[in-house]
Amino acid sequence: MKPLRLAAGAALSLLLSHAYGEQFYQTKTPYAPQQDSASYEKAPAGYKAVYTQLLARHGSRGLSSFKTDLALYNLWQLAQQQDALSPLGRQLGPDIEAMIKANALLGYGVDGISKPGYGNETMQGVDEHTGLAQRLYARLPALFRDAQKDQRRIVVLSSGKDRAVDSAAFFSRALTAQQPGLAPLIDAGIDRPTLYFHKLNTKQDGMTPEATLAYQRWDQSDELQARKAAIHADPRLKAAALSTLGALFSPSFIAALEHGHISAANAGTRSYTSADGKFTTNITGDGDTKIGTATDAALTLYELYAAAADMEAELKADFTKYVQPQQARVYAEAEDAVAFYEKGPGVTENGDVTWRMAGALVADFFREADAIDAGKRANAAKLRFAHAEIVIPFASALGLSSMSEQLPRATTYSYDNSPWRGVQVAPMAANIQWDVYQNGAGRTLVRMLYNERETDFNMACDAARIAPASHFYDYRQLKSCYKY
């Protein structure tokens, strides 16, 4: 690993943390572009943009399901019944109730969201993809003008999950608002094999690729479960949890929770009606999410704290008063550790098990660029919308600095020994874009943007750069380096 590359990754992580007040939301961090487009390297003389392709995570969303919020509310109710709440703790219950209601009604009245409720994008998510589309258009206006003139297609694909489908629609709507003539050129569809590869199954997809099966075995393996248990047993995590809960509950209540005398689960039913009275939803917890220790409770609260950052328009409750920055950092490190092993670079001795399944998506990126390199310009763009579980392995498969370095089995991930950060790799609306340029002689160049920041390909492919410090790569040399 070159120190310069590691420093660049650390600087980006610091930039993202600074942008959000060092609140440590990690993969729940609301999106912000990481470079001013005015500072992008100019294309070499004689080259023009002829194609672009994108992989984007869905935008900011609410909670994915009725689980942690209800479990924590039920724990809070137990404390209330036992008169075990501090003045700050008494505020927590109403704030959780407000969050449950906001998620139950999430998306109601928003044009483009057909089924309100948990898992939907928030208005921040809508704005993130709207802005992403606007900046893409502003960066490549001639490409889209030529696309309309030559009737080149714009392929828009998603994983098929609601929030990814909606992100694709919001992005497309924003793009065509910039140039209405693009609307008839958009071909929208679903692509599970390359945009939901971690969840493929024979019943739904007809077959399951071996790479997916290998990942699914890893995801259920004893080794991974032991890793997670060790991460959650870290004394620093327990100390942070006790500190967080100590500001909310009485010492005796926390002790009873730690000794297994009390616990809570997401059991119960709620009913909510929209402000205009036209929509009512009933939601029921399945009882499977349990809080049995102080660490469980604190990590559950941290999840709500992070989710609240993505719900500014829908939720007025302030969860930052319940989790202090130094505590959030500990929880974020634990969350990043789990993600690192679960779907990130992972253990050196396990090889590419966590990202081999992304190979089909990498191959698709190269196939698209191949067509342009061969002079086939039926399409002007391919825009893909998926999830963190797709973006994270994709970054590993590309071998990107600070996003793909593994750790040996004998070492446990920490912020001290790894540059990998969820806030860097997969914030909300995380995106990887390849802009393709050609000159009159047919030479093809490609430049990558990661979260709209000019980003190097695998350092082993540096010879493909057109100049030592350039972000433009000779496409054929790059493809040869990646062996596609």
N, C-alpha and C positions, 0 to 999 in steps of 0.2 A: 504494500500500500504506500503510495507516495504522500509525504506529509502535506504537500501543497493541496492535493485533492481532498484530504481529510479536513484541512483547514477550511476549504471552500464549503464542504458539507456542514461543518460546525457553524460557519457564518450564516448559512441559510437557515439552519435551525434556530440560531439566535435571533435572526431577523423576524422569523415567524413568531417566536415567543414574545419579542418586543412589541410586535404589532397588536398583540392581544394582552398587553399588560402583564406578561409572564404569568398568565392564569393557568397554563398547563392543561389545555383541553385536548391535546394530542390529536387523534384521528377525528375527534368531534370539532376541531377548530374550524370556525367559519372561514370561507375562502377569501384570499386576497392575492392578486397577481404579484409575483415576486421580482419584477423588473419593469422599469418604465420602457415602453416600446421605443421611445425616442433614442434610447441608448443601444438598441440592437445593432449588431454589425450589419453593414450594408452588403447587399449581394455584389459579387464581382461585376465589373463592367461587362456588358454583353449578355448577362443572364437575366431571365425573368421568371417569376413564379408561375408554374404550370399545373400545380396540384398541391393539395394539402390533405392530411389525414389526422384524426384525433381519437384518443381514448380518454374519456372523462368519467369520473365518479359522479354519481347523482349529487344534487345540491344538498344543502343543509336540511335536515329533517328533524322530526320529533322522535320520541321513543319508538322503537320498532314494535313493541308489544306491551300488553298490560301485565307486567311482571314485577320489575324492581320497584316501581312507584307504589303499587298496592302493598307489596310485602313491607316496605318501609313505613307506609301509613299505618298498617296493622301493628307494627312494632311501636310506633308512636302512640297509638291508641292504648296499648298496654301500659305504657309509661304514664299516660294521662290518667288512666284508671287508678294507678298506684301513687298518684301525686308525686311523680318522679321527674318532672320537667323543670328546667331552669326557665327564667323569663325568655331567653332566646329560644329554648326548646319549644316553648308554647307556640311560637310563631311558625314552627316547622310544619305542623299538621295542616293548617290552612294553606300553606304554600304548596305542599304535596297535593292537596285536594285541587288546587288551582291548576297544577300541572296535569293531573289526571283528566280534568275536564277539557283543558286545552288540547290534549292529545286525542281524546275521544271525539272531539269536534273538528280536528285538524283538517284543513282543506275545504271545509264547508263554505260555499259561496265564492270559491276561487275558480275562475274560468280556466278549465284545463284539468281539474281534478274531479273525477267522476264519483269516487267513493271516499267520502270523508272518514277520518279515523287515524289510528296509530300507523306509523310508518310513512306517512305522507311527507312531502316536502313542505317546508315552511315558506313564508314570503322571502326570507333570506335566501333559501334555495332557488326560488324562482328568479330572484335578482341576480344570484351568482351566475346562472346559466344565461340569463339575458345579457349581462355584462360580458361574459366570455364570448358570446356570439358577436356582440357589437365590436369587441376588440379584434376578433379574428377578421371580421369584414374590413375594419379600418386598416389592418395590417396588409391585407391582400385585395384591395378594391379592384385592381385591374384583372386579377384572376376571375373574380365573380362577374365582372362586366363581360369578359371574353366567354365565360361559361354560358351566359344568357345568349350572347350573339351566336355562339356555335352550338347551342342546345346540348351542352354537356350535362350529364346527370350528377346529382348530389345524393349519395347513398347515406341514409340515416338509419342506424341499427341500434337496438337496445337488447338487454338481457331478457326482456319480457316481464320483469318485476315492475310493479306500478311506479315506484319512484324513479326508476331508470327510464321507463316509457315516458313519464311526465317530463323528465329532464330533457329528453330528446325533443319532445313537443315544444317546450318552452324555448329551447335553443333555436329550433327551426323557425318558430314564430318570430323571434327576435332577428334572425338572419333575414327572413323575407320582409320584415319591416324596413330593413335597410335598402332592400332592392326587391320590390314586389314581383318582378319578372322571374325570380328564382323559384317561386312557389310551385309552378307546374313541373319543375325539373327534379323535385325531391321524391325519392323512392324510399319509403319508410318500411321497416320490417323488424323481425325478431331474429337474433342469432345466438341461441343458447350455447352451441358448441364452443364458440370463442369468447363469449361474454358472460357465461355462467358456468365455466368449466369445472368449478369445484363441486357443483351440486348435480352434475349429470348422473342419470340413472337409467337402467335398462327399461324400466316400465314406462317412463315418460319420454325417453330419447331414443329408444330402440336398441341402443348399445351404450356401453360405458367404456371409454378409452382406458387403456392400461395405466396411463399417467394419472388419470383421475382416480382410478381404483387405488393406486399406490398412495396418493395423497389422502384419500379417505381412510385407508388403513392407518396412516400416520396420525390423522386427526383423532382416531379412536384408540390409539396405542397406549399401553401402560407407560411407556417412556414419556410421552407428552403429558399424560395426567400427573406423573411424578414430578415433571418439571414445573407444572402449574402449582402443584401443592407446595413445592419448595419455595417458589416465588412468593406465595401467599403466607408462608411460614417465616418470612424474613422478619427479624426482630424490629427493624426500622419501620416496617409496615404496621406492626402491632402497636408500636409506640405512637405513630401518627394517628392510628385509629382511636386509641384511648384519648389522645389529645382532642381530636375532633368531637368524639362523643361526650367527653368530659364537659364541654361547653353547653351540652344539650340535655343530658340526663344525669340523674343522681348517681353517686358512686355505687350505691347498693344495687341499683338497677343494672348498671354496667357489669358489676360483679356477677349478678344472677345470670345475665346473658352469657358471660364468659364461662360460667360453670355449668351451662346447659339447663338451668332451671326455668328459663323462659326462651321462647323462640317465636318466629312469625313466618308466615307464608303468604303468597298472593292468592288468598281465598276470599271470595266475596263478589258481589254484583253491584254495578252502578248503572244509573240511567241519567242521560243528559239531553237537554233540548236546546237548540240554537236560540239566539236572542230574538229572532223573528218568529219563533214558534213553529217553523215549517219542517224542522228535521229533529228527530229524536233517535238516539242510539242507546242500546243496552249492551253492556260489556261485562264479562264474567272472567275472573281469574281462574287459572287451572290448578292452583295450589302447589305447583312443582318448583317454584322459586322460593327458596327458604333462607332465612337469616338466623344463624345459630351462634355467631360469635361477633365480637366487636369489629373484627376485620371485615366480616360479611356486611355488617351494617354500614361501616364507613365507606367501603367500596360501592355499595348501593347508593349511598348519598352522593358519592363522587360522580356516579353515572348520571344522576339527576342534575347535578351541578354543571356537568359538561353539556348535557342536552339543553339546558336552559340557555346556553350561549347561542344556540341555533334557533331560538324561539322568541326573539326580541319583540316581534310584532304580535305574537299570540299570547305571551306570558308576561305578566307584570311582576311576578314574584322574583325577588333577588336571592339567588342561591349562593352568591359569593360570600354572604355573611356567615354561612355555615362551614365553609372550607377555607382555611387560610392558605396563602400561596405556598408556604413551606410544606404544608400537608399535601396540597395538590401535587407538588413536585414528586413526593414519594408515591402517591397513587398513580401518577402518570408513568413513573418509571416501572411500576409493577405492571401496568396495562401494556406498556411498550414491550416489556420482557415477554409477556404471554404472546403478544402479536408476533414478535420476532421469531419465536419458536413455532407458533401455530401456522402462520402463513408468510412469514418473512424469510430471510436468508437461512436461519436455523443452524443446525449442528453440522459441522464439517464432515464428520464421519457418515452422515446420512445422505451425502451427495445432494442431488437436485430434487429430492422428493417433494419439497414445498413449492417448487416453481416449474418442474418439468411440464406440468399440464398447461402452462402459459405458452409453450412452444408453438402451439397452433395459432395463437394470436400474433406472436412475433413473426411467424411465417406469413400470416395474412398481411401484415404491414409490408413485408418485403415483396410479396406478390403484387400488391398494389403499386409499389414503386417500380417493380419490374415492368409492368404494363406501360407506365409512363416512359421509362427508359427505352422501351422498344417502340416508342412512337404511337402507342395506342391511347387515345385520349377520350374515350367514351365517357369517362367520369372525370369530374373536376375536383371532387372531394369525397372522402368517406369519413363519416362522423359516428363514433361509437360511444354508447352510454351504458355504464355498468356500475361496479361496486368496489369498495376498498379491497375485497377479497380477490379482485381481478387486477387492480392497479398494482398492489404490493408484489405479487409474484411476477408480474410483467416487468417491473423495475429490476427485480433480481435476475430474471432471465436475460435482460439486456446487459447485465453486469455493470450497472451504474455506480459510480463512486459514492460511498456512504450509504448506499441503499442495498448492497448485495454482499457485503463482507460477512462471512460466516464466523462462528466461534467453535472451538473444539469442545467435545463432549465434557471434558473435565472443567471447563470454564462456564460460569453462569453469567448471562447477560447483565450488564449494568451500564449506567451512563458513563462510568469511568473507563470501560474497556470496549465500548462500541459506539460508532458514530450514528447508528441507525436510530431514527426518531419517527414516530408515527406522524407528527406534525409536519415533517418534511416530505415524507413519502406519500401520505394519503389523507390530507385534510379534506374537508367537504369540498366537492367539485374539483378535486385533484385532477390534473390533466396532463397528457403527454401529446405533443403535436409534432409532426414531421412536415416541414414545408419543403417542397421539391422544386428545384429550379433547373432550367436548361438554357443553353446558348444555341446559336444558329448552327453550330457543328454537331449538335445532338448530345453534347456532354451533359451528364446529369449530376447535380449536387443536391445534398440534403442537409437541412439544419434542424436540430431538435430543440424544442422548448418544453421544459418541465415546470408546470405551474407558471407558465409564461416567462420563464427565465431561461436564457440560452444555456444549454447543458451539454456536456461532453458525452459522447458514446463511451463504450468500454475503453479504458485506457490502452488496452492491447491493440486498439485500432487507430492509434494516433497517426500512424503512417498514411491513413486515408484523408487526413486533413489537407486542404489545399494550401495551407500555410501553417507554420508552427503554432500560432496563437489563434487561428481561425476557428469559428464554430461551423463552418461549411466543410462538408466531407465529400470527396469524390464517391459517388454512389456505388460504382462497380467495385472499387477497392473496399468500401465498407461492407458490402454484401459478401465479398470473398473472405474478409476477416471474420465475419460472423458465421461463415460456412453455410449460408442459405442460397 
